[in-house]
Amino acid sequence: MLFSTVEFIIFFLLVVTTIVSIKNRKFQHLFILGASYFFFYYTSNYLVILLIFSTLLDFYAGREIWKTHNFTRKKIILGISLAGNLGLLGFFKYADFGISQLNSIGNSFGFEQIPFLNLALPIGISFYTFQTISYTVDIYRGKLEPCKSIKEFAFFVAFFPQLVAGPIVRAKDFLPQLREKIENFNSGKKTLISINNRNLKLGITLMSFGFLKKMFFADNIAPIANEIFSNSISATSFEIWLGTIAFAFQIYGDFSGYSDIAIGAALILGFKLPMNFNKPYFATSPSDFWKRWHISLSSWLKDYLYIPLGGNKKSSGKTYLNLIMVMILGGLWHGAAVNFLIWGALHGSYLAIHKGLQKIFPKLSESYFFKTKFGKIISIVITQYFIFLAWIPFRVENTNDIFYFISKFIFIDFQILEVTEVIFENKFSIIILILFIILNFISFRKVNIIEKISKLNLKIWFVIITTISISIVFFYNGNPEDFIYFKF
């Protein structure tokens, strides 16, 4: 069930209406839990079994880790939890990739080809696996008390707004919200889950802008990116630059749009999910970019991979190696393909080089020049050049084309004619792309613009939301594009 479909709108309206209408309010969270499982079943059919397995595994693992005082036993239980979760993720997501690599090696020795399993990738498995892992690890570290009931934990894992494509929610951030609602209800509050006007307005505003980013901008920018990246080795430098910029804003509109819809839907239901994007194309360094892009993933990788590996507490060489290793694994999290490994390796190298430069020139980042407007612009332009360069292997599916595209991106061939034809053939997509870039700049200059809109006079607010809705409907082609991160 895609967020950008009529089915989801109907589903969500039914959920909100039922929550408001349920007379026995103590069953509200059970209704949302049931609705979440229905949402996942509608999207993934029988693969809902994997979600249930992860839920049961980590609920009981967390409880046993908390109960036992034997450190070795704690480690063994945590190991079982990690093996179960990562084993499922690895089998469904990486089995065919592993087979393809073995077949490539086997060809050199004349071995028979191993047949592919052709497994269906369970939607959302990368997201809910990381969520349940954070739960057991935080209990193991003594930072979180386990859930007292299976329904409480199942609610956290299956909560439908963020279930299939994030944000990746931490148990220590989400469970206190649910527990507070249950405690308030038990102490005499009439409703367990209440829908208040402020959250309703802000939630609708977030969802509206999310739909706008996805259905108006990303889906209408996609054709030009698809055309250029499907052109293989005949693309010129300016075409590749145009395609790369288009894809960069397409994936941003697509993924941040999903996050906005998820955060807005959760807020309407009374739950706060973490921010996932914060104007990433205005980052002034690689590390700043990862504080702004897919924030829930980058912070998860930092807390559960980078720091356990030693972080920056070891030698400089080990720190750089840790950064590269973590980002390669982050690339692999996105998909079982060489292009994602290259994308991760590039970002890991960016982070390592940036940290190395900070160590060699400690006063550089604090210099007056980089605090001036011109200095910040230079920092943004240089950073985004390398960020956009890394989008090439992320988008190009055929690894044989990656280095051709990258070389053309770096070494300009100054062939103008072809890109002019592409621009004229895709005038509408170009206009939408330029408009999206302008709106991104405005949102960068105007802080908290969505929250400010939600606080406007009701009539003005309604006009803005209606205008957004009409724009989406008017330019909607009836064939919603999958969210890009559904593939991961």
C-alpha positions, 0 to 999 in steps of 0.5 A, a space after each residue: 500500500 503506497 502512501 501516494 495512493 487513494 487506498 492509503 488515504 482511505 485507510 488512514 482516514 478510516 484509522 483516524 475515524 475509528 480511533 475517534 469513534 471507539 467507545 472503549 478507549 483502552 482498545 485504541 492502541 490494539 486497533 492501531 496494532 491490528 491496522 498496522 499488521 493489515 497495512 503490512 499484509 496488504 503490502 507484503 502478503 505472507 511475508 508478514 510472518 517475518 515481521 512477526 518472527 522478528 517481533 517474537 524473537 526480540 521481545 523474548 530475547 530482550 526480556 531474557 537479557 534483562 532478567 539474567 545477571 550472568 554477563 556471558 549469558 547476556 552475550 549469548 542471548 544478544 548473539 542469538 537475537 543478532 543472528 536471527 535478525 541479520 540472518 533473515 535480512 542476509 538471506 532474503 536481501 543478499 543470497 542472490 548477490 552472494 550467489 552471483 559473486 560465487 558464480 563469477 569466481 566459479 566461471 574462472 575455474 569452470 564450475 557449474 553455475 549455482 541457480 539463483 533463489 529469486 527471493 522476493 525482498 520483504 518490504 521494510 525488512 531493512 528498517 524494522 530489523 534495525 529497529 528491533 536490533 536497537 531494542 535488544 542492544 539498548 537493553 544489553 547496554 542497560 539503557 532501556 527496560 524491556 517491554 512488559 507485554 508483547 502487544 507493547 513491543 509489537 506496537 513499536 515494531 509494527 507502527 504503520 506510518 514508519 514501518 516500511 521505509 522509516 524513519 528508523 525509530 529507536 525503542 528508547 525514543 518511542 516506547 516512553 511515548 506509548 508507556 506515558 499514554 498507557 499510564 495516563 489512561 490507567 490513572 484516569 485519563 479518558 482516552 489512551 490516544 487522543 487527536 488534538 487540534 495542534 497535532 492535527 494541523 501540523 500533521 496534515 501540513 507535514 503530510 501535504 508537503 510530503 505528498 507534494 514532494 513525492 507526487 508533484 516534484 519527485 515523480 515529475 522529475 523522474 522521467 528526465 533522470 530515467 532517460 539520461 541514466 538509461 542512455 548508457 555510454 552515449 551520454 555527454 557530460 552535460 547530460 550526465 550533470 543534468 541527470 545527476 542533479 535531477 536524480 539528486 532532487 528526485 531521491 530527496 523529494 521521494 524519500 524526504 516526502 515519505 518521511 514527512 508523510 510518516 512523521 505527519 501521520 504519526 503526529 496525528 495519532 499522537 506520536 513524535 517520530 524523529 526528523 529524517 532530513 534537514 536541508 541536506 543539499 546545504 551541507 558544508 562538509 561530508 560529516 554535515 551532510 550525514 547530519 542532514 541526510 537520512 538522519 535516523 540511519 546515519 545516527 544508527 550506524 554511528 551508535 551501533 557500528 561506528 562507536 562499537 568499532 572504536 569510533 575515533 578513540 583509536 589511532 587516526 588510521 583506525 578511525 579512517 578505516 572505521 569510517 570507510 567500513 561503516 559507510 560501505 556497510 551502509 551502502 550494502 544496507 541500501 542494496 545487494 549490488 556493487 554500485 551500492 558498495 561503491 557509493 558507500 566507499 565514496 562516502 566513507 572516503 569523503 568522511 575519512 578525508 574530511 576528518 584527516 584534513 581537520 586533523 592536519 589543519 585544525 584551524 581551517 574550519 574555524 577560520 574567518 573565511 568559512 564563517 563568511 557568506 561567501 566562504 559558506 557558499 564555497 563550502 556548500 558548492 564543493 561538498 555538493 559536487 562530491 555528494 552529487 558525484 556519489 549519486 552516480 553509482 547509486 543510480 547507475 545499475 550496470 556497473 560497467 557504466 559507472 566509471 564512464 558516467 563518473 569520468 564524464 562528470 569529472 572531465 567535461 567534454 563541452 558537447 552542448 547539442 545533445 543536452 539541448 535536445 534533452 532539455 527541449 524534450 523534457 521541458 516540463 520536468 526541467 521546470 519542475 526541477 528548477 521550481 523544486 530547487 528554488 523552494 529548497 532555497 526558500 525553505 533553507 532561508 525560512 526556518 521551520 516553514 512547515 510549522 509556521 504554515 501550520 500555525 497560520 489562521 485557519 482560513 489561510 492554512 486551508 487555502 494553502 493545503 487546498 492549493 497543494 492538493 489541487 496541484 498534486 491532483 492536477 499533475 498526477 498521472 494516475 500511475 504512482 511511482 514506487 518510493 525509491 527506498 521501498 527497494 531497500 
